[in-house]
């Protein structure tokens, strides 16, 4: 029992010292910029690197076309619109 208690106290001490050390550790700005660029590339990996620089891929990608426009029926004030087109 005493060994388990001593081990727990030692682990908590190491974690407290590690957290105090990490609070004082500051990375320079270029590291943050490189990390951000890496995350951007990694998040778009399935699209491929060429697709990031081509503009025509956005038009041909069916996943980006999530909404369709329909012609709005115009009604005079006080009248109801009877025949609206049904959505697919």
Beta strands, then each sheet from edge to edge (+ up, - down):
end
